Amino acid sequence: MKIIVDAMGGDNAPAEIVKGAVMALSKDKDLSVVFTGDEAQIENCLSAYTYDEDRVEIVHTTEIVTNDDAPTVAIRQKKDSSLVVALNLLKENDAVQGLVCAGSTGAVLTGALLRVGRIRGISRPAVCPMLPTAKGGRVLLIDAGANAECKPVNLAHFAIMGTAYAKANGVKNPRVGLVTNGTEEHKGDPLHQEAHAILKTLPGINFVGNVEGRDIMSGDIDVAVCDGFSGNIALKTVEGTASAVMKIIKNSIMQSFSAKLGYALFMKKAFKNIKEKMDYHKYGGAVLLGIEKVVVKSHGSSNADSICASVLQAKDAAANGLIADIKKLLEGVDWEAAAAAGTGAEH
């Protein structure tokens, strides 16, 4: 299976991007990578590694979409950019099943919609990152920022896409929770009350009800459905809290000899495990769900480990039938009846 990698997108491009993709090749023998970007720079990076040259292609491009570019303008005007060329190849080449990019989030979202296209029946694509849970598993957070303003049907579509993605990750019957300001059924604003009423009617969705922000990483749900505004705040809060907690612990340890000794003798391994579990680089990127092919948006500061995880993430999602499962779940819903249920919700 071929996965396209935008070698020029991200803060650490192309060195860390190329290194991460080569790492992915070593981990999965059924994977091939197509790099888009400046051929000379990519080849220079590749020269430092040993890899199967038959599983690597380079498509030379002369432009780069930056974070300073207006997304829509860049996608339309920078036709020979590494991102636009990658998106066109993803759209046109049946052998290519996924794309990984650590560049401009806005440009990736806009380009995927304009160049690759939305799955028929999906009202809005959504960004879906993966987070660790207290019980050692993972939870999908959808939407994490693509749609600041939502309608109830959008949240229903997010639940469907999140369910399909969780199944692609091996969860047999994903538990879906709607993130709002209380667990009671009547909690939330009209948007969340109507969405709750719709989610209860959806076949194929294991809806477990409302959940609060503190429940997202509890391990009691597999998919956390949010509007993009709330989801983005939740994601950034999780990232910031994890970083702050690690700094507080480190500072506390450094304040006394006994704490340093206890850390060195007994706790060093435990803290190392915690740090690894909270490191987003280990979880790859956020999948843009609702597009006709798999698109993974990696963090702008992604290192090689994160890119490696993102490439494998894209390959696994495609291989496990993510797109087909979304379409199948959509077909099983009576949307008129669902809409009527949402309209009849008590506000």
HELIX and SHEET records of a PDB file:
HELIX    1   1 ALA A   15  LYS A   27  1                                  13    
HELIX    2   2 GLU A   39  LEU A   46  1                                   8    
HELIX    3   3 GLU A   53  ARG A   55  5                                   3    
HELIX    4   4 PRO A   71  GLN A   77  1                                   7    
HELIX    5   5 SER A   82  GLU A   92  1                                  11    
HELIX    6   6 THR A  105  GLY A  111  1                                   7    
HELIX    7   7 ALA A  112  VAL A  116  3                                   5    
HELIX    8   8 PRO A  152  ALA A  168  1                                  17    
HELIX    9   9 PRO A  190  LEU A  199  1                                  10    
HELIX   10  10 GLY A  213  ASP A  215  5                                   3    
HELIX   11  11 GLY A  228  ILE A  253  1                                  26    
HELIX   12  12 PHE A  257  GLY A  262  1                                   6    
HELIX   13  13 TYR A  263  MET A  267  3                                   5    
HELIX   14  14 LYS A  268  LYS A  277  1                                  10    
HELIX   15  15 TYR A  280  TYR A  283  5                                   4    
HELIX   16  16 ALA A  304  ALA A  319  1                                  16    
HELIX   17  17 LEU A  322  GLU A  331  1                                  10    
HELIX   18  18 TRP A  335  THR A  343  1                                   9    
SHEET    1   A 7 VAL A  56  HIS A  60  0                                        
SHEET    2   A 7 SER A  32  GLY A  37  1                                        
SHEET    3   A 7 LYS A   2  ASP A   6  1                                        
SHEET    4   A 7 VAL A  96  CYS A 101  1                                        
SHEET    5   A 7 VAL A 294  LYS A 297  1                                        
SHEET    6   A 7 ALA A 286  LEU A 289 -1                                        
SHEET    7   A 7 ALA A 126  CYS A 128 -1                                        
SHEET    1   B 5 MET A 130  PRO A 132  0                                        
SHEET    2   B 5 ARG A 138  ILE A 142 -1                                        
SHEET    3   B 5 VAL A 223  VAL A 225  1                                        
SHEET    4   B 5 ARG A 175  VAL A 179  1                                        
SHEET    5   B 5 ASN A 206  VAL A 211  1                                        
END                                                                             
